[in-house]
Amino acid sequence: MADLTVNLAGLTLRNPVITASGTFGYVHEYADFVPLERLGGVTVKGVSPFPSPGNPTPRTAEVFGGMLNAIGLQNPGIEAFIHDPHYLPYLRQVPTAVIVNIWGRSVDDYVEVARRLEEERQGLAALEINISCPNIKEGGIAFGTDLAAAARVVGAVRRVTGLPLITKLSPNVTRIGDFARCVVDAGSDIVSLINTMPAMAIDIETRRPRLANVTGGLSGPALKPLAVRLVYEARRAVSVPIIGMGGISSAADAIEFILAGANAVGVGTAIFSDPGCLVRLIDGLDEYLERHGIARIADLVGAVEI
């Protein structure tokens, strides 16, 4: 059997397959459908300092090549996340690496969540900073599309936690390499990309948007070629580990990302229709390595021939 283990800035995973934030709930929702001990890691839904009810419904819509979502980062808030038995107490028993995605509307919000999780770090493998959120104090601009704002939030979180930091990059920028370098220089140990792309769908019978929020984030297979390109560009810009995501549903998809420069991959939209794809993907990676006589998955990272 080939060696599927990966090292993400000192964090060792049994294989490179991680669930993407927002697609696997808080893990307990999928425990009856997926053997958690087979996964490389799980990333939970975003956690903020305050409870958030999310956006009004309908907030998901299936579209050709993927789906739209405007969930609105619904979550119970950091205090409930820490104390409610369905959240952190449960996650401490999960037999794989647990990554917590964090977000806020200001730098202080991010710092508060990171500080509380640093105090409760038992059972946590890493934090993932979602910088696609609006920075209210800067007039609504997303942290992830402004280099100075991205550096501020990553640097502030870095100062209050010793946990490995992953920064999730937005695809809505002109030069992804600049943002990868920016967040690494500010203290991020790992980068993950890509997040969803802004999109819209209209019901032609009602002539109304299919989402109550009007627009949402596009995810799924339609994003994959774009995401592979951005991972390739990010790998040329930074040497830190990269978690690639965007439309992955098979071992072939994952290998594309790894060849482009990803050390690990995040699986998201595919889980909604077929949670079993996760185990098949892992088995498919092993079969690919065996078939090509490759001893370690790590040997494929960035190995695309140009």
C-alpha positions, 0 to 999 in steps of 0.5 A: 500500500502506498504512503498517503500521509501528508505533513501540513506545517507539522500537522500530520494527516493520514491522507490528504482528504479533508472536508471543506468548511460549510459542507460537513456541518459540525461533523456529528451530522455525517457520523452515521454516513462516513467512517471518520477514522478514514479521513485525513481531517474535517473542517467544521462550519465557520464559528464567529464570536456571536450566534448568527441565524444566517440568511433567509430561505431559500438559500441553496439552489442547484445549477448546471455544474454545481450549486449556489449557496447563501447560507450566511455563515449560520453558527451558534457562536463561540460560547455555544460552540465551546460548551454545547455537547454537539460541538467542541465536546463532541469534536474532541472525540472525533478520530481524525484531525479537526480544523475550525473555520473562524470568521468575524466582521472586524479584526477584533471578532477574529481575535476573540474567536481565536483567543477562546479556541486557543484556551480550549485547544485540546482536540483541535488540529488547526484554525482556518481563517475565512477572509472572504467576510465583509470588513464592516469597519472598512466599508464592507470590503472583504478582508480577502480582497484587500492585501492590507486588510488580509495582513491585519486579520492574519497577523492579529490572529497569529498573535493570540494562538499557537495553533497552526493557521490556515488562511482561506483565500478568495478567488475574487482577486486579480493576482492570487500569488500576491495574496498567498504571499501576503498572508504567509508573511503575516503568519499563516502556516498554510493556505487553502483555496478556493472559496466560492465565486459570486453568482446568481440564478433566476427562476424564469417562471416567477422571474425572481432570483432563486436565492432569497439573498439574490446572489450566492456562492457558486461551488462544484465541478464548474469551478474546478479548472479555475481552482486548479489554475489558482492553486498552480499560481499560488504554489509558484508564489509560496512554499508553505503547504496548500489545501486545494479545493473547488469541484473535487469529487473523485481521485482524478480531481484530487490528483489534478490539484496535487499535481498543480501544487496542493499538498492536501485537498478539500472536498465540499459540494460532492458530499451533499449528494454522495457522502460516500465519495470521500472514502472512494476518493481515498481508495482511488488515490491509493490505487493511482499511486500503486498503478503508477509505481509511486511510493508516496502521495507527497512525491506528486505535489507540484509535479505537473510537467510544463 
